[in-house]
């Protein structure tokens, strides 16, 4: 019998859309719709906050969404947050400030936007952003903290934090911007998908995951078939079972069309 995934976990930025965009190619939307028509569980699994995820979910037949690298579970049908895991951001901010200068921070206010410490670049953050003091930010438990290192490259940030230890959080560095994301300890796309799949009665070997970033590595390793996008960094490709064409070549659709023609 030919294998077909019973659960499909999809990253957004760099997988379904160009980074930071809400525009999906028609071929990608059509391929996801065909998969959903086969009673396959389609799950958006993204580093985006909830408010950044909603414009994508609105375009797709998805019933389950893991936002903020899995720290926020959202049911698009009921428009309800079903699980939210938080941490206290103060110690993480202090550790990063001690290592780097010219950094700005934001913590997610789920469904609203962000509190920021310093000014981000236009288009960096989803939703309403309010600037606050360190004390105000440190007193706000959050599912997701982001940091941008202004006027630096992703490679410079990766090198600067190569020996960094941030107790109490899971963190990753973006490969397209000098941007670090931190979420609560033991939260990752892979761990949260494992919990969700168990609830749905789907074993990992029946799951397909597609992603392109460092925060997708656990998800790609967890799934029975983990697929990295063609433009992904080499360490992400190494964690995958295969490599698809790039996002600009509708790589996610190419993979899904194999199982849902």
DRENMAR-683676 format. One record per residue: residue in one letter; x, y, z of N, C-alpha, C in turn. Coordinates in Angstrom, 2 decimals, always signed. Layout:
<atoms>
 res    n.xx    n.yy    n.zz   ca.xx   ca.yy   ca.zz    c.xx    c.yy    c.zz
   A       X       Y       Z       X       Y       Z       X       Y       Z
...
</atoms>
This chain:
<atoms>
 res    n.xx    n.yy    n.zz   ca.xx   ca.yy   ca.zz    c.xx    c.yy    c.zz
   X   +0.85   -1.20   +0.00   +0.00   +0.00   +0.00   +0.88   +1.25   +0.00
   X   +0.56   +2.21   -0.84   +1.34   +3.43   -0.95   +1.14   +4.31   +0.28
   X   +2.25   +4.81   +0.82   +2.19   +5.66   +2.02   +1.57   +7.01   +1.68
   X   +0.70   +7.47   +2.57   +0.13   +8.81   +2.45   +0.04   +9.40   +3.86
   X   +0.48  +10.62   +4.07   +0.47  +11.18   +5.43   -0.94  +11.39   +5.96
   X   -1.11  +11.11   +7.24   -2.39  +11.37   +7.92   -2.37  +12.71   +8.63
   X   -1.19  +13.26   +8.83   -1.03  +14.60   +9.42   +0.05  +15.33   +8.65
   X   -0.21  +16.59   +8.30   +0.75  +17.41   +7.58   +1.02  +18.66   +8.41
   X   +2.27  +18.84   +8.82   +2.67  +20.02   +9.60   +3.43  +20.97   +8.69
   X   +2.94  +22.20   +8.61   +3.48  +23.17   +7.66   +3.96  +24.43   +8.35
   X   +5.23  +24.73   +8.18   +5.76  +26.04   +8.53   +5.14  +27.08   +7.59
   X   +5.22  +28.35   +7.95   +4.65  +29.40   +7.08   +5.76  +30.13   +6.32
   X   +6.52  +30.98   +7.03   +7.51  +31.83   +6.36   +8.63  +31.01   +5.75
   X   +8.83  +31.16   +4.46   +9.85  +30.41   +3.76   +9.39  +29.04   +3.31
   X   +8.15  +28.68   +3.67   +7.60  +27.38   +3.27   +6.33  +27.57   +2.45
   X   +5.34  +28.23   +3.05   +4.10  +28.53   +2.32   +4.15  +29.89   +1.66
   X   +4.88  +30.82   +2.25   +4.97  +32.18   +1.73   +6.42  +32.64   +1.75
   X   +6.77  +33.63   +0.94   +8.05  +34.30   +1.15   +8.09  +34.89   +2.57
   X   +9.26  +35.01   +3.15   +9.38  +35.45   +4.54   +8.70  +36.80   +4.75
   X   +7.82  +36.85   +5.76   +7.14  +38.09   +6.12   +5.92  +38.42   +5.29
   X   +5.60  +37.58   +4.32   +4.48  +37.84   +3.41   +3.27  +37.00   +3.79
   X   +2.10  +37.49   +3.43   +0.87  +36.70   +3.58   +0.37  +36.16   +2.24
   X   +1.18  +36.28   +1.21   +0.79  +35.87   -0.13   +1.25  +34.44   -0.43
   X   +0.29  +33.55   -0.59   +0.58  +32.17   -0.96   +0.31  +31.96   -2.44
   X   +1.15  +31.18   -3.07   +0.94  +30.85   -4.48   -0.32  +30.01   -4.63
   X   -1.08  +30.21   -5.70   -2.29  +29.40   -5.92   -2.02  +27.91   -5.89
   X   -0.88  +27.48   -6.41   -0.57  +26.05   -6.42   -0.41  +25.50   -5.01
   X   +0.14  +26.30   -4.11   +0.32  +25.87   -2.72   -1.03  +25.75   -2.02
   X   -1.87  +26.76   -2.20   -3.22  +26.72   -1.60   -4.01  +25.52   -2.11
   X   -3.93  +25.28   -3.41   -4.70  +24.18   -4.00   -4.22  +22.83   -3.48
   X   -2.91  +22.67   -3.32   -2.36  +21.41   -2.84   -2.79  +21.14   -1.39
   X   -2.81  +22.18   -0.58   -3.24  +22.02   +0.82   -4.73  +21.69   +0.88
   X   -5.51  +22.32   +0.03   -6.95  +22.04   +0.00   -7.21  +20.59   -0.39
   X   -6.45  +20.06   -1.35   -6.63  +18.66   -1.75   -6.28  +17.72   -0.61
   X   -5.24  +18.05   +0.13   -4.87  +17.21   +1.27   -5.98  +17.20   +2.32
   X   -6.54  +18.36   +2.60   -7.61  +18.44   +3.60   -8.84  +17.68   +3.14
   X   -9.08  +17.63   +1.84  -10.23  +16.89   +1.31  -10.12  +15.39   +1.56
   X   -8.91  +14.91   +1.83   -8.70  +13.48   +2.09   -8.74  +13.18   +3.59
   X   -9.35  +14.06   +4.36   -9.46  +13.89   +5.82   -8.10  +13.85   +6.51
   X   -7.11  +14.44   +5.86   -5.79  +14.56   +6.47   -5.78  +15.75   +7.42
   X   -5.16  +15.61   +8.57   -5.04  +16.72   +9.51   -3.95  +17.68   +9.00
   X   -4.34  +18.89   +8.65   -3.37  +19.90   +8.21   -3.16  +20.87   +9.36
   X   -1.91  +20.99   +9.80   -1.58  +21.82  +10.96   -0.57  +22.88  +10.55
   X   -0.90  +24.15  +10.77   +0.09  +25.20  +10.62   +0.96  +25.18  +11.87
   X   +2.25  +25.14  +11.69   +3.19  +25.06  +12.80   +4.27  +26.11  +12.57
   X   +4.14  +27.24  +13.24   +4.89  +28.44  +12.85   +5.52  +29.16  +14.03
   X   +6.58  +29.87  +13.75   +7.16  +30.76  +14.75   +6.40  +32.06  +14.88
   X   +5.49  +32.32  +13.96   +4.70  +33.55  +14.03   +3.82  +33.56  +15.28
   X   +3.54  +34.75  +15.76   +2.56  +34.90  +16.83   +1.17  +34.60  +16.26
   X   +0.20  +34.48  +17.17   -1.17  +34.21  +16.73   -1.66  +35.27  +15.76
   X   -1.43  +36.52  +16.08   -1.97  +37.58  +15.22   -1.29  +37.61  +13.86
   X   -0.07  +37.09  +13.78   +0.59  +36.98  +12.48   +0.16  +35.75  +11.70
   X   -0.40  +34.78  +12.42   -0.82  +33.52  +11.79   -2.22  +33.60  +11.21
   X   -3.08  +34.40  +11.82   -4.49  +34.42  +11.40   -4.70  +34.75   +9.93
   X   -3.94  +35.66   +9.30   -4.18  +35.92   +7.87   -3.89  +34.71   +6.98
   X   -2.98  +33.85   +7.41   -2.68  +32.64   +6.64   -3.75  +31.59   +6.87
   X   -4.11  +31.38   +8.14   -5.13  +30.38   +8.46   -6.45  +30.69   +7.76
   X   -6.75  +31.98   +7.60   -8.00  +32.38   +6.96   -8.06  +31.95   +5.49
   X   -6.92  +31.67   +4.89   -6.87  +31.29   +3.48   -6.87  +29.78   +3.26
   X   -6.84  +29.01   +4.36   -6.62  +27.57   +4.24   -7.64  +26.78   +5.05
   X   -7.91  +25.53   +4.67   -8.83  +24.67   +5.42   -8.13  +23.98   +6.58
   X   -7.64  +24.77   +7.54   -6.94  +24.20   +8.69   -7.81  +24.31   +9.93
   X   -7.74  +23.30  +10.78   -8.52  +23.27  +12.01   -7.64  +23.38  +13.25
   X   -6.32  +23.27  +13.07   -5.41  +23.32  +14.19   -4.17  +24.12  +13.82
   X   -3.76  +24.97  +14.73   -2.62  +25.84  +14.47   -1.75  +25.92  +15.71
   X   -0.46  +25.67  +15.53   +0.52  +25.85  +16.60   +1.34  +27.09  +16.27
   X   +1.16  +28.13  +17.06   +1.85  +29.40  +16.84   +3.01  +29.55  +17.83
   X   +3.84  +30.56  +17.60   +4.94  +30.87  +18.53   +5.78  +29.63  +18.82
   X   +6.12  +28.90  +17.76   +6.90  +27.66  +17.85   +6.23  +26.60  +18.71
   X   +4.91  +26.70  +18.87   +4.16  +25.71  +19.62   +3.73  +26.17  +20.99
   X   +4.15  +27.37  +21.42   +3.78  +27.86  +22.75   +2.31  +28.27  +22.82
   X   +1.70  +28.55  +21.66   +0.29  +28.93  +21.61   -0.44  +28.01  +20.63
   X   -1.43  +27.29  +21.15   -2.30  +26.46  +20.30   -3.58  +27.23  +20.05
   X   -3.96  +27.30  +18.78   -5.16  +28.07  +18.43   -6.07  +27.24  +17.53
   X   -7.35  +27.24  +17.85   -8.38  +26.56  +17.07   -9.02  +27.60  +16.15
   X   -8.72  +27.58  +14.84   -9.28  +28.58  +13.93  -10.79  +28.49  +13.78
   X  -11.36  +27.29  +13.95  -12.80  +27.12  +13.79  -13.55  +27.81  +14.93
   X  -13.11  +27.57  +16.14  -13.74  +28.18  +17.31  -13.17  +29.56  +17.62
   X  -12.07  +29.93  +16.91  -11.34  +31.17  +17.20  -11.00  +31.24  +18.69
   X  -10.35  +30.17  +19.15  -10.08  +30.04  +20.58   -8.66  +29.54  +20.82
   X   -7.96  +30.17  +21.76   -6.67  +29.67  +22.20   -6.92  +28.50  +23.15
   X   -6.42  +27.32  +22.81   -6.69  +26.13  +23.60   -5.54  +25.76  +24.53
   X   -4.36  +26.32  +24.29   -3.22  +26.08  +25.16   -2.25  +27.24  +25.00
   X   -1.70  +27.72  +26.11   -0.75  +28.84  +26.04   +0.28  +28.66  +27.16
   X   +1.53  +28.52  +26.77   +2.62  +28.31  +27.72   +3.49  +29.56  +27.74
   X   +3.81  +30.08  +28.93   +4.55  +31.33  +29.03   +5.81  +31.18  +29.87
   X   +6.66  +32.20  +29.82   +7.84  +32.29  +30.68   +8.06  +33.75  +31.04
   X   +8.90  +33.99  +32.03   +9.23  +35.35  +32.44  +10.43  +35.82  +31.62
   X  +10.29  +36.88  +30.82  +11.33  +37.24  +29.86  +12.51  +38.01  +30.44
   X  +12.40  +38.54  +31.66  +13.43  +39.39  +32.21  +14.84  +38.82  +32.18
   X  +15.07  +37.60  +32.73  +16.42  +37.04  +32.73  +17.01  +36.85  +31.33
   X  +16.18  +36.47  +30.37  +16.66  +36.29  +29.00  +17.08  +37.62  +28.39
   X  +16.28  +38.66  +28.61  +16.63  +39.99  +28.09  +17.95  +40.46  +28.69
   X  +18.12  +40.31  +30.01  +19.35  +40.75  +30.67  +20.58  +40.01  +30.12
   X  +20.43  +38.70  +29.90  +21.55  +37.91  +29.38  +21.95  +38.37  +27.98
   X  +20.98  +38.68  +27.16  +21.27  +39.13  +25.80  +21.82  +40.55  +25.79
   X  +21.31  +41.42  +26.66  +21.84  +42.78  +26.76  +23.29  +42.78  +27.22
   X  +23.66  +41.81  +28.06  +25.03  +41.73  +28.55  +26.00  +41.29  +27.45
   X  +25.47  +40.63  +26.43  +26.30  +40.11  +25.35  +26.35  +41.04  +24.14
   X  +25.23  +41.72  +23.85  +25.09  +42.48  +22.61  +24.64  +43.91  +22.89
   X  +25.08  +44.82  +22.05  +24.57  +46.19  +22.09  +23.67  +46.42  +20.88
   X  +22.90  +47.49  +20.92  +22.00  +47.84  +19.80  +20.99  +46.73  +19.51
   X  +20.48  +46.11  +20.58  +19.44  +45.10  +20.41  +18.11  +45.65  +20.89
   X  +17.03  +45.23  +20.23  +15.68  +45.60  +20.63  +14.89  +44.33  +20.87
   X  +13.92  +44.40  +21.76  +13.18  +43.22  +22.18  +11.68  +43.47  +22.06
   X  +10.94  +42.38  +21.87   +9.48  +42.44  +21.92   +8.96  +41.15  +22.53
   X   +7.91  +41.29  +23.33   +7.23  +40.11  +23.86   +5.81  +40.10  +23.33
   X   +5.35  +38.90  +23.04   +4.02  +38.71  +22.45   +2.91  +38.96  +23.46
   X   +1.94  +39.75  +23.06   +0.65  +39.82  +23.73   -0.32  +39.07  +22.83
   X   -0.64  +37.86  +23.17   -1.34  +36.95  +22.28   -2.66  +37.53  +21.80
   X   -2.82  +37.57  +20.47   -4.04  +38.06  +19.86   -4.12  +39.57  +19.74
   X   -3.12  +40.27  +20.28   -3.13  +41.74  +20.25   -1.94  +42.28  +19.47
   X   -0.76  +41.87  +19.87   +0.46  +42.39  +19.25   +1.65  +42.16  +20.14
   X   +2.37  +43.25  +20.47   +3.61  +43.11  +21.21   +3.84  +44.29  +22.14
   X   +4.61  +44.04  +23.18   +5.26  +45.09  +23.95   +6.70  +45.13  +23.50
   X   +7.25  +46.31  +23.24   +8.61  +46.40  +22.73   +9.50  +47.21  +23.66
   X  +10.76  +46.83  +23.66  +11.81  +47.56  +24.37  +12.77  +48.05  +23.30
   X  +12.57  +49.30  +22.85  +13.29  +49.81  +21.70  +12.43  +49.70  +20.45
   X  +12.91  +50.29  +19.37  +12.12  +50.39  +18.14  +12.59  +49.37  +17.10
   X  +11.65  +48.58  +16.63  +11.91  +47.63  +15.55  +11.79  +48.32  +14.20
   X  +12.16  +47.61  +13.15  +12.02  +48.14  +11.80  +10.58  +48.02  +11.34
   X  +10.13  +48.89  +10.44   +8.75  +48.79   +9.94   +8.48  +47.41   +9.35
   X   +7.35  +46.82   +9.71   +6.97  +45.51   +9.20   +7.53  +44.34   +9.98
   X   +8.36  +44.60  +11.00   +8.95  +43.52  +11.78   +7.93  +42.76  +12.63
   X   +6.98  +43.49  +13.19   +6.08  +42.92  +14.19   +4.64  +42.94  +13.72
   X   +3.89  +41.90  +14.09   +2.47  +41.81  +13.75   +1.63  +42.47  +14.85
   X   +0.53  +43.12  +14.45   -0.41  +43.64  +15.42   +0.00  +44.98  +16.01
   X   -0.61  +45.33  +17.13   -0.36  +46.60  +17.81   +0.89  +46.47  +18.67
   X   +1.81  +47.41  +18.53   +3.04  +47.39  +19.31   +3.09  +48.60  +20.25
   X   +3.34  +48.35  +21.51   +3.43  +49.41  +22.52   +4.81  +49.37  +23.16
   X   +5.52  +50.50  +23.15   +6.84  +50.56  +23.78   +6.69  +50.67  +25.29
   X   +7.51  +49.90  +26.02   +7.44  +49.87  +27.47   +8.85  +49.92  +28.05
   X   +8.95  +49.99  +29.37  +10.23  +49.94  +30.05  +10.64  +48.49  +30.27
   X  +11.92  +48.30  +30.64  +12.37  +46.94  +30.95  +11.54  +46.35  +32.07
   X  +11.26  +47.15  +33.10  +10.51  +46.64  +34.24   +9.12  +46.17  +33.83
   X   +8.48  +46.92  +32.95   +7.15  +46.52  +32.49   +7.21  +45.23  +31.67
   X   +8.23  +45.13  +30.81   +8.36  +43.94  +29.99   +8.71  +42.72  +30.85
   X   +9.61  +42.89  +31.82  +10.02  +41.77  +32.66   +8.87  +41.25  +33.51
   X   +7.89  +42.10  +33.75   +6.75  +41.70  +34.58   +5.62  +41.08  +33.76
   X   +5.87  +40.83  +32.46   +4.84  +40.32  +31.57   +5.18  +38.91  +31.09
   X   +4.62  +37.86  +31.72   +4.85  +36.50  +31.20   +4.38  +36.42  +29.74
   X   +5.16  +35.74  +28.92   +4.87  +35.73  +27.49   +5.18  +34.36  +26.89
   X   +4.49  +33.98  +25.82   +4.84  +32.74  +25.13   +6.02  +32.90  +24.17
   X   +6.38  +34.18  +23.87   +7.36  +34.38  +22.80   +8.07  +35.71  +22.98
   X   +9.39  +35.66  +23.00  +10.24  +36.85  +23.03  +11.05  +36.88  +21.75
   X  +11.12  +38.03  +21.11  +11.98  +38.16  +19.92  +12.97  +39.29  +20.15
   X  +14.14  +39.13  +19.56  +15.19  +40.14  +19.63  +15.75  +40.38  +18.24
   X  +15.88  +41.63  +17.87  +16.57  +41.98  +16.62  +17.87  +42.71  +16.97
   X  +18.95  +42.31  +16.29  +20.24  +43.00  +16.44  +20.36  +43.95  +15.26
   X  +20.16  +45.21  +15.54  +20.08  +46.21  +14.48  +21.43  +46.35  +13.75
   X  +21.35  +46.50  +12.43  +22.52  +46.74  +11.58  +23.53  +45.59  +11.61
   X  +23.05  +44.38  +11.83  +23.92  +43.20  +11.78  +23.26  +42.12  +10.92
   X  +24.06  +41.14  +10.54  +23.58  +40.06   +9.67  +23.24  +38.82  +10.50
   X  +22.45  +37.89   +9.93  +22.19  +36.63  +10.64  +23.47  +35.89  +10.99
   X  +24.45  +35.90  +10.09  +25.71  +35.19  +10.35  +26.44  +35.81  +11.54
   X  +26.43  +37.13  +11.64  +27.07  +37.80  +12.78  +26.38  +37.43  +14.08
   X  +25.05  +37.36  +14.07  +24.32  +37.00  +15.28  +24.60  +35.55  +15.66
   X  +24.57  +34.66  +14.70  +24.84  +33.25  +14.98  +26.22  +33.07  +15.61
   X  +27.19  +33.81  +15.10  +28.55  +33.72  +15.66  +28.59  +34.29  +17.08
   X  +27.92  +35.42  +17.29  +27.96  +36.09  +18.59  +27.34  +35.24  +19.70
   X  +26.33  +34.43  +19.35  +25.62  +33.65  +20.38  +26.02  +32.18  +20.37
   X  +27.13  +31.87  +19.72  +27.51  +30.46  +19.55  +27.74  +29.75  +20.88
   X  +28.13  +30.47  +21.93  +28.36  +29.85  +23.24  +27.34  +30.33  +24.27
   X  +26.29  +30.96  +23.81  +25.29  +31.54  +24.71  +24.48  +30.45  +25.41
   X  +24.26  +30.63  +26.70  +23.37  +29.77  +27.46  +22.23  +30.62  +28.00
   X  +21.01  +30.20  +27.73  +19.82  +30.91  +28.20  +18.96  +29.91  +28.97
   X  +19.21  +29.76  +30.26  +18.44  +28.80  +31.05  +16.95  +29.15  +31.06
   X  +16.13  +28.11  +31.03  +14.69  +28.31  +31.17  +13.95  +28.61  +29.88
   X  +14.67  +28.64  +28.74  +14.00  +28.90  +27.46  +14.60  +28.02  +26.37
   X  +13.83  +27.86  +25.31  +14.33  +27.31  +24.05  +14.49  +28.48  +23.09
   X  +15.58  +28.52  +22.32  +15.79  +29.68  +21.46  +16.43  +29.25  +20.14
   X  +16.21  +30.09  +19.13  +16.77  +29.82  +17.80  +17.06  +31.14  +17.12
   X  +17.97  +31.09  +16.14  +18.35  +32.27  +15.36  +17.84  +32.10  +13.95
   X  +17.26  +33.14  +13.42  +16.73  +33.13  +12.06  +17.87  +33.15  +11.05
   X  +17.64  +32.58   +9.87  +18.68  +32.57   +8.84  +18.50  +33.67   +7.79
   X  +17.44  +34.47   +7.93  +17.21  +35.55   +6.96  +17.41  +36.94   +7.57
   X  +17.31  +37.05   +8.90  +17.50  +38.32   +9.60  +18.29  +38.07  +10.88
   X  +18.91  +39.12  +11.42  +19.62  +39.02  +12.71  +18.58  +39.06  +13.82
   X  +17.95  +37.92  +14.02  +16.71  +37.83  +14.81  +16.76  +36.56  +15.64
   X  +16.51  +36.69  +16.93  +16.49  +35.55  +17.83  +15.10  +35.43  +18.44
   X  +14.60  +34.21  +18.52  +13.30  +33.93  +19.12  +13.48  +33.00  +20.31
   X  +12.85  +33.35  +21.43  +12.88  +32.50  +22.62  +11.47  +32.16  +23.04
   X  +11.27  +30.92  +23.42   +9.97  +30.43  +23.90  +10.22  +29.63  +25.19
   X   +9.18  +29.24  +25.91   +9.40  +28.54  +27.17  +10.21  +27.25  +27.02
   X  +10.86  +26.86  +28.09  +11.65  +25.63  +28.11  +10.78  +24.44  +27.70
   X  +11.39  +23.53  +26.95  +10.76  +22.29  +26.51   +9.66  +22.51  +25.46
   X   +9.53  +23.73  +24.97   +8.58  +24.00  +23.88   +9.35  +24.00  +22.56
   X   +8.87  +23.21  +21.62   +9.40  +23.22  +20.26   +8.30  +22.74  +19.34
   X   +8.45  +22.99  +18.07   +7.46  +22.50  +17.12   +7.34  +20.98  +17.18
   X   +8.48  +20.31  +17.33   +8.45  +18.86  +17.38   +7.73  +18.32  +18.61
   X   +8.03  +18.89  +19.78   +7.41  +18.41  +21.01   +5.91  +18.66  +21.03
   X   +5.50  +19.84  +20.56   +4.07  +20.16  +20.58   +3.32  +19.36  +19.53
   X   +3.94  +19.11  +18.39   +3.30  +18.25  +17.38   +3.13  +16.83  +17.91
   X   +4.10  +16.36  +18.67   +4.01  +15.02  +19.23   +2.79  +14.92  +20.15
   X   +2.59  +15.95  +20.96   +1.44  +15.97  +21.87   +0.13  +16.05  +21.09
   X   +0.08  +16.93  +20.10   -1.14  +17.08  +19.30   -1.45  +15.81  +18.52
   X   -0.44  +15.23  +17.90   -0.66  +14.02  +17.10   -1.17  +12.88  +17.97
   X   -0.67  +12.79  +19.20   -1.15  +11.75  +20.11   -2.63  +11.95  +20.40
   X   -3.05  +13.20  +20.57   -4.47  +13.48  +20.81   -5.31  +13.08  +19.59
   X   -4.75  +13.22  +18.41   -5.47  +12.91  +17.17   -5.36  +11.44  +16.79
   X   -4.54  +10.70  +17.53   -4.36   +9.28  +17.22   -3.50   +9.02  +16.00
   X   -2.56   +9.93  +15.73   -1.68   +9.78  +14.57   -0.25   +9.56  +15.06
   X   +0.37   +8.44  +14.73   +1.76   +8.21  +15.13   +2.71   +9.06  +14.28
   X   +3.89   +9.38  +14.80   +4.83  +10.21  +14.04   +5.15   +9.68  +12.65
   X   +5.19   +8.34  +12.52   +5.55   +7.77  +11.21   +4.50   +8.05  +10.14
   X   +3.31   +8.49  +10.54   +2.27   +8.84   +9.57   +2.18  +10.35   +9.34
   X   +3.22  +11.08   +9.78   +3.21  +12.54   +9.65   +4.23  +13.01   +8.62
   X   +3.87  +14.08   +7.92   +4.75  +14.78   +6.98   +4.94  +16.19   +7.51
   X   +6.18  +16.65   +7.59   +6.46  +18.02   +8.03   +7.32  +18.71   +6.99
   X   +7.02  +19.98   +6.73   +7.78  +20.77   +5.76   +8.17  +22.09   +6.41
   X   +9.45  +22.44   +6.35   +9.92  +23.69   +6.94  +11.26  +24.11   +6.38
   X  +11.73  +25.28   +6.82  +12.97  +25.81   +6.24  +13.93  +26.43   +7.25
   X  +13.55  +26.51   +8.55  +14.36  +27.25   +9.49  +14.90  +26.42  +10.63
   X  +15.77  +27.04  +11.44  +16.34  +26.36  +12.60  +15.26  +25.91  +13.57
   X  +14.16  +26.66  +13.65  +13.07  +26.28  +14.56  +12.24  +25.12  +14.01
   X  +12.56  +24.67  +12.80  +11.85  +23.53  +12.21  +12.59  +22.20  +12.39
   X  +13.82  +22.24  +12.90  +14.64  +21.03  +12.95  +13.97  +19.92  +13.75
   X  +13.47  +20.23  +14.95  +12.83  +19.20  +15.77  +11.61  +18.63  +15.08
   X  +10.86  +19.48  +14.39   +9.66  +19.05  +13.67  +10.04  +18.11  +12.52
   X  +11.09  +18.44  +11.79  +11.50  +17.61  +10.66  +12.02  +16.26  +11.14
   X  +12.70  +16.26  +12.27  +13.20  +15.00  +12.82  +12.08  +14.15  +13.40
   X  +11.06  +14.82  +13.93   +9.95  +14.08  +14.55   +9.11  +13.35  +13.52
   X   +8.85  +13.97  +12.40   +7.90  +13.42  +11.42   +8.46  +12.20  +10.71
   X   +7.55  +11.31  +10.33   +7.94  +10.16   +9.53   +8.65  +10.57   +8.26
   X   +8.20  +11.69   +7.68   +8.87  +12.27   +6.51   +9.06  +13.76   +6.77
   X  +10.29  +14.17   +6.98  +10.62  +15.58   +7.18  +11.25  +16.14   +5.92
   X  +10.67  +17.23   +5.41  +11.13  +17.81   +4.15  +11.59  +19.25   +4.39
   X  +12.83  +19.54   +4.01  +13.36  +20.90   +4.09  +13.16  +21.60   +2.76
   X  +12.88  +22.88   +2.84  +12.74  +23.67   +1.61  +14.11  +23.90   +0.98
   X  +14.10  +24.11   -0.32  +15.35  +24.20   -1.08  +16.28  +25.31   -0.66
   X  +15.74  +26.40   -0.08  +16.59  +27.52   +0.32  +17.01  +27.43   +1.78
   X  +16.65  +26.33   +2.46  +16.98  +26.18   +3.88  +18.49  +26.11   +4.09
   X  +18.97  +26.53   +5.27  +20.39  +26.36   +5.58  +20.77  +24.89   +5.59
   X  +22.06  +24.63   +5.44  +22.53  +23.25   +5.32  +22.21  +22.42   +6.56
   X  +22.27  +23.00   +7.76  +22.01  +22.19   +8.96  +20.54  +21.80   +9.05
   X  +19.66  +22.60   +8.44  +18.24  +22.24   +8.41  +18.02  +21.12   +7.38
   X  +18.65  +21.24   +6.24  +18.56  +20.18   +5.24  +19.09  +18.85   +5.79
   X  +20.14  +18.94   +6.60  +20.74  +17.73   +7.15  +19.80  +17.01   +8.11
   X  +18.87  +17.77   +8.73  +17.91  +17.19   +9.67  +16.73  +16.55   +8.96
   X  +16.59  +16.81   +7.66  +15.42  +16.35   +6.91  +15.71  +15.04   +6.19
   X  +14.63  +14.39   +5.78  +14.74  +13.17   +4.98  +14.94  +13.48   +3.50
   X  +14.44  +14.62   +3.08  +14.63  +15.03   +1.69  +14.52  +16.54   +1.59
   X  +14.87  +17.07   +0.43  +14.84  +18.52   +0.19  +13.93  +18.81   -1.00
   X  +13.03  +19.76   -0.81  +12.07  +20.16   -1.84  +12.64  +21.34   -2.63
   X  +11.99  +21.71   -3.72  +12.33  +22.98   -4.36  +12.11  +24.15   -3.40
   X  +12.56  +25.33   -3.77  +12.47  +26.49   -2.90  +11.04  +27.01   -2.80
   X  +10.84  +27.92   -1.88   +9.50  +28.52   -1.72   +9.09  +29.27   -2.98
   X  +10.05  +29.87   -3.69   +9.72  +30.59   -4.91   +9.38  +29.64   -6.06
   X   +9.70  +28.36   -5.87   +9.35  +27.34   -6.86   +8.16  +26.49   -6.39
   X   +7.43  +26.99   -5.39   +6.25  +26.29   -4.85   +6.61  +24.90   -4.35
   X   +7.73  +24.83   -3.63   +8.24  +23.54   -3.18   +7.26  +22.75   -2.33
   X   +6.50  +23.42   -1.47   +5.53  +22.70   -0.64   +4.47  +22.03   -1.50
   X   +4.03  +22.71   -2.55   +3.04  +22.12   -3.45   +3.61  +20.92   -4.19
   X   +4.87  +21.00   -4.58   +5.50  +19.89   -5.28   +5.47  +18.64   -4.41
   X   +5.77  +18.80   -3.12   +5.77  +17.66   -2.20   +4.35  +17.13   -2.00
   X   +3.41  +18.02   -1.71   +2.04  +17.58   -1.44   +1.39  +16.95   -2.66
   X   +1.71  +17.43   -3.84   +1.13  +16.87   -5.06   +1.50  +15.41   -5.28
   X   +2.61  +15.00   -4.68   +3.04  +13.61   -4.80   +2.03  +12.69   -4.11
   X   +1.45  +13.15   -3.02   +0.54  +12.32   -2.23   -0.94  +12.65   -2.46
   X   -1.20  +13.86   -2.96   -2.56  +14.29   -3.20   -2.65  +14.93   -4.59
   X   -2.53  +14.12   -5.63   -2.48  +14.67   -7.00   -3.80  +15.26   -7.45
</atoms>
